[in-house]
Amino acid sequence: MTVRTDRDESVVTITIDRERKLNALDYPTIDALLASLDRIDADDSVRAVVLTGAGHRAFSAGADIPSLAGSIAGGPERALREVVRRGHALTRRIEEFPKPLIAAVKGLAYGGGCLITEAAPLAIAAEHATFAKPEISLGFPPPFGGSQRLPRHIGRKRALEMILTGDPVTAARAEETGLVNAVVPADELLPAARELARRISRHAPTAVAACLRAVTRGVELPIDEGLALEAACFTATVGTDGVRVGLRRFLDRTAGAR
């Protein structure tokens, strides 16, 4: 078992559990992550997800190189099928997950580990976390979507410096550039991620899902298309219990203050 899940009330923590391999992403681990996300998506009692890595040294050191090397040795079609399509499936699933997903990053977040952080809607890092895009040292560009997401998050020039040098950046730099939301001491990482999850979970799940969809899908659209998407997300919530309860609570509170 390379992926384990733990539940605390309505928050599920997914842990990449390959500590001896620095939580490297071999194919069974990627498939297990996708399966875990599918199960959580189908469980309406789960309101938020925290994704982390086992141990202190790494969130994930990236793709499992022996697996990747075997795929590349099989030629372009096999590499495309086993590496790129599988990696894209994982990062897209994380990016478009309909419940809030928070990456809790400690230690190395290299290659695929950095890519998961980029795809996650929210991320908190431990002070000793470091982020890098070392794929260029292996002779190829980031294959899990990192050449596209990172520039959108931190800007083209900052992203190209990471991608073209392969050099790591600190957690403080990741926060400064917007790759992560916050940096905390290592022993506060999971409590901070779970507390953020609970703060979001106070709100109606239909509203949370609509906000996630509007922002994730709209961020790269032309403004008119983005506004149309926003309108669709808004109208989809109009008949929900979340709106009825939220409006009633506000109106009752206002009436009571008169």
Salt bridges, closest charged atoms under 4 A:
ASP6 OD2 - ARG4 NH1 3.30
ASP8 OD2 - ARG198 NH2 2.41
ASP17 OD2 - ARG4 NE 3.18
ASP26 OD2 - ARG18 NH2 3.59
ASP31 OD1 - ARG86 NE 2.97
ASP38 OD1 - ARG93 NH2 2.93
ASP41 OD2 - ARG93 NH2 2.98
ASP43 OD2 - ARG7 NH1 3.43
ASP64 OD1 - ARG18 NH1 3.36
GLU82 OE1 - ARG78 NE 3.09
GLU82 OE2 - ARG81 NH2 3.99
GLU95 OE2 - ARG149 NE 2.97
GLU96 OE2 - ARG92 NH1 3.21
GLU118 OE2 - LYS133 NZ 2.71
GLU176 OE2 - ARG173 NH1 2.81
GLU220 OE1 - ARG152 NE 3.86
ASP241 OD1 - ARG244 NH2 2.28
ASP252 OD1 - ARG248 NH1 3.35
